[in-house]
């Protein structure tokens, strides 16, 4: 064997070794990326569910706020009407000094 053949064999062996190392590294990187992608997809699904839940809760809260606002408005109207009735009752002269009952 001459020196050129020896160098060629060493170069081929080094190339094969480097190729194997690169293939193993690429496989490892690909596997890591796939696992990270799967975890990220799972987190996105959980976040989507959480957003949907919070959105539904927000809608229910908005509905309840509207109901309470309407009930508050109705009570305010009733109190105003009652106040007017009381002030009207105070302006009417009382018969024989007895207080009038509201009904």
Buried (B, 14 or more C-beta within 10 A) or exposed (E): EEEEEEEEEEEEEEEEEEEEEEEEEEEEEEEEEEEEEEEEEEEEEEEEEEEEEEEEEEEEEEEEEEEEEEEEEEEEEEEEEEEEEEEEEEEEEEEEEEEEEEE
